Amino acid sequence: MNVLSLNVHGVTVTLRSDRQEFIQFCGRVFDYFLADKAESLPALECEIAFSRGTLHAVGLPCRLATELWIGESQLVTDDPCGLRLRVTADRGDGRLEITGEFHESIKHWVRKLVRGPTHATYQVYTEIMQAGLRLPLFYLLRKWKGLTVFHAGGVSRSGRALLFFGFSGGAKSTLVQYFVRAHRFRFMGDNYLLVNREGNEALAFPETVRLSRFAAELLNIDLSGKRPVHGRYLLDVRRDDVELSAQPEAVFFIGLSKNLILEPVPAGEMAAKIHAMHTFTGETDEFHYPGLLDPFVFKATRESTTASVLERLCKGCPCFLLSIPITSHIEEGYKAVHRTIQSTLRR
């Protein structure tokens, strides 16, 4: 078995798989959190086996995931991508043990035909990593450390952070890299961020950055010798560029438009907007199987915890709706964003 060890804000992880390529893929994404050696009793143990050529699930476009209780602490979930997970929670110390098998499904075969085998494999690895690693890790970070995960990007300077919320494809990664490279902000993440219960501290979740060629050229990033991975270029995150925690200075909900818009939004409206986005995307663990391992925590979290964290976060600092122009002069748009943000926060 190939082994990967991580330490994410004090939560230890051991990932095992019979496929070295999958371990290398996860190691590249979680490079910042790599640990020198495996813990004897990690908080999260995940073992994924790959089986070739076996039809496992029909894989309809809608999510077929069936969640079945077995006893009090085990859960089996079948996913349309062909992944079968068995999750075991040790009630004594809150650890999670996950075993999974991937079998090719009709959905996977269709991907191979339409997008090619390489892209299909990349998508499978991403889905397995999300189900078997990210989501249970987010669950443990909340259960053990009181941290709530959000789909957001962030940068910081002098211990104060700008947090950018928004849907995928909304230019969060490009905006984050612009502030890091052009204005020497510290990197906190461009995919996920963590926020404490009080809403007054943001913690980094740095993963390998994925940028389009257009974004890389806009940011004057040298792509010499780099090959795109399914249309995106991978950029490693340097440890010296990362700020692990910072106090939120401003919260932004970003999107794309024809014109630059930066307008203040009431705290309650912003909190509701961000919460609605996460409910719609269903990305965080409270909407997936880890939360179901503890029905009381799951119910409380879904109904109040995330919303209350957002409420405290948004009340503690100014909130803005930010629309970035999609034009041939997008670089000028980013400069205008920076000038506007700076002048607004000085008031």
ChimeraX attribute file (.defattr): number of C-alpha atoms within 10 A of each C-alpha:
attribute: neighborCount
match mode: 1-to-1
recipient: residues
	/A:1	12
	/A:2	14
	/A:3	18
	/A:4	21
	/A:5	21
	/A:6	24
	/A:7	20
	/A:8	18
	/A:9	14
	/A:10	11
	/A:11	17
	/A:12	22
	/A:13	24
	/A:14	23
	/A:15	25
	/A:16	19
	/A:17	20
	/A:18	15
	/A:19	14
	/A:20	13
	/A:21	12
	/A:22	22
	/A:23	20
	/A:24	15
	/A:25	15
	/A:26	17
	/A:27	20
	/A:28	16
	/A:29	20
	/A:30	21
	/A:31	19
	/A:32	20
	/A:33	18
	/A:34	18
	/A:35	16
	/A:36	10
	/A:37	12
	/A:38	17
	/A:39	14
	/A:40	8
	/A:41	11
	/A:42	19
	/A:43	22
	/A:44	22
	/A:45	22
	/A:46	23
	/A:47	21
	/A:48	24
	/A:49	16
	/A:50	15
	/A:51	13
	/A:52	8
	/A:53	10
	/A:54	12
	/A:55	15
	/A:56	18
	/A:57	20
	/A:58	16
	/A:59	17
	/A:60	11
	/A:61	8
	/A:62	7
	/A:63	11
	/A:64	15
	/A:65	17
	/A:66	11
	/A:67	14
	/A:68	13
	/A:69	12
	/A:70	12
	/A:71	7
	/A:72	11
	/A:73	15
	/A:74	17
	/A:75	20
	/A:76	19
	/A:77	18
	/A:78	20
	/A:79	22
	/A:80	22
	/A:81	25
	/A:82	25
	/A:83	25
	/A:84	23
	/A:85	23
	/A:86	19
	/A:87	24
	/A:88	21
	/A:89	19
	/A:90	12
	/A:91	12
	/A:92	6
	/A:93	9
	/A:94	14
	/A:95	18
	/A:96	24
	/A:97	20
	/A:98	22
	/A:99	19
	/A:100	22
	/A:101	17
	/A:102	21
	/A:103	20
	/A:104	21
	/A:105	21
	/A:106	19
	/A:107	18
	/A:108	23
	/A:109	16
	/A:110	13
	/A:111	18
	/A:112	15
	/A:113	10
	/A:114	11
	/A:115	12
	/A:116	12
	/A:117	15
	/A:118	13
	/A:119	16
	/A:120	19
	/A:121	15
	/A:122	15
	/A:123	16
	/A:124	20
	/A:125	18
	/A:126	17
	/A:127	17
	/A:128	24
	/A:129	19
	/A:130	16
	/A:131	22
	/A:132	27
	/A:133	20
	/A:134	16
	/A:135	22
	/A:136	28
	/A:137	22
	/A:138	23
	/A:139	25
	/A:140	23
	/A:141	20
	/A:142	20
	/A:143	14
	/A:144	15
	/A:145	14
	/A:146	14
	/A:147	25
	/A:148	27
	/A:149	23
	/A:150	22
	/A:151	21
	/A:152	25
	/A:153	28
	/A:154	35
	/A:155	29
	/A:156	27
	/A:157	18
	/A:158	10
	/A:159	15
	/A:160	19
	/A:161	25
	/A:162	24
	/A:163	24
	/A:164	29
	/A:165	27
	/A:166	22
	/A:167	17
	/A:168	13
	/A:169	10
	/A:170	18
	/A:171	20
	/A:172	24
	/A:173	22
	/A:174	23
	/A:175	23
	/A:176	23
	/A:177	25
	/A:178	23
	/A:179	22
	/A:180	20
	/A:181	16
	/A:182	12
	/A:183	11
	/A:184	14
	/A:185	23
	/A:186	25
	/A:187	28
	/A:188	32
	/A:189	30
	/A:190	28
	/A:191	23
	/A:192	19
	/A:193	24
	/A:194	24
	/A:195	25
	/A:196	19
	/A:197	19
	/A:198	15
	/A:199	22
	/A:200	18
	/A:201	19
	/A:202	27
	/A:203	24
	/A:204	24
	/A:205	26
	/A:206	27
	/A:207	21
	/A:208	20
	/A:209	18
	/A:210	21
	/A:211	20
	/A:212	17
	/A:213	15
	/A:214	11
	/A:215	21
	/A:216	19
	/A:217	12
	/A:218	15
	/A:219	17
	/A:220	12
	/A:221	12
	/A:222	9
	/A:223	14
	/A:224	6
	/A:225	5
	/A:226	10
	/A:227	11
	/A:228	13
	/A:229	14
	/A:230	12
	/A:231	12
	/A:232	16
	/A:233	18
	/A:234	18
	/A:235	16
	/A:236	15
	/A:237	19
	/A:238	12
	/A:239	13
	/A:240	8
	/A:241	15
	/A:242	20
	/A:243	25
	/A:244	18
	/A:245	19
	/A:246	22
	/A:247	21
	/A:248	25
	/A:249	21
	/A:250	19
	/A:251	27
	/A:252	26
	/A:253	22
	/A:254	22
	/A:255	21
	/A:256	15
	/A:257	14
	/A:258	10
	/A:259	12
	/A:260	18
	/A:261	18
	/A:262	19
	/A:263	12
	/A:264	15
	/A:265	17
	/A:266	12
	/A:267	21
	/A:268	14
	/A:269	13
	/A:270	24
	/A:271	23
	/A:272	14
	/A:273	16
	/A:274	21
	/A:275	17
	/A:276	13
	/A:277	16
	/A:278	17
	/A:279	14
	/A:280	9
	/A:281	12
	/A:282	12
	/A:283	17
	/A:284	22
	/A:285	24
	/A:286	26
	/A:287	17
	/A:288	18
	/A:289	23
	/A:290	25
	/A:291	23
	/A:292	18
	/A:293	21
	/A:294	14
	/A:295	11
	/A:296	11
	/A:297	15
	/A:298	21
	/A:299	14
	/A:300	12
	/A:301	18
	/A:302	16
	/A:303	12
	/A:304	12
	/A:305	16
	/A:306	21
	/A:307	17
	/A:308	17
	/A:309	20
	/A:310	27
	/A:311	20
	/A:312	18
	/A:313	28
	/A:314	27
	/A:315	18
	/A:316	18
	/A:317	16
	/A:318	19
	/A:319	25
	/A:320	21
	/A:321	17
	/A:322	23
	/A:323	22
	/A:324	22
	/A:325	20
	/A:326	15
	/A:327	12
	/A:328	8
	/A:329	10
	/A:330	15
	/A:331	16
	/A:332	12
	/A:333	18
	/A:334	19
	/A:335	14
	/A:336	14
	/A:337	19
	/A:338	17
	/A:339	11
	/A:340	14
	/A:341	16
	/A:342	11
	/A:343	9
	/A:344	13
	/A:345	10
	/A:346	6
	/A:347	5
